[in-house]
Amino acid sequence: MIEKTIAIQIQQRALSAVRELMTILSDIDGKCSQRDRQSVKRGVGLSVGTIQMEILEIINAQHPEIDDLKDDS
């Protein structure tokens, strides 16, 4: 099991990476063809999905108390 303090650090870095990836979409807005934008958008989406499934899901499964998207209802 990943130690909680390390899990929090990993979570923060993974979310930072997602935010950084999302800025790519605004960087290219209006600066390339629609086809190229769709290709980049797909790449960003796949990258974000990988971070979610391969990093954050592991962290959240081991430490559900740090999952800020968890529904507590």
Number of C-alpha atoms within 10 A of each C-alpha: 8 12 10 14 9 11 20 17 11 16 22 13 12 17 16 12 14 18 12 12 17 15 11 14 15 10 10 14 11 10 10 11 11 11 9 12 17 13 12 15 17 12 13 19 15 12 15 19 14 13 17 18 12 11 15 20 16 16 23 19 11 16 16 13 10 15 16 9 8 10 6 5 3
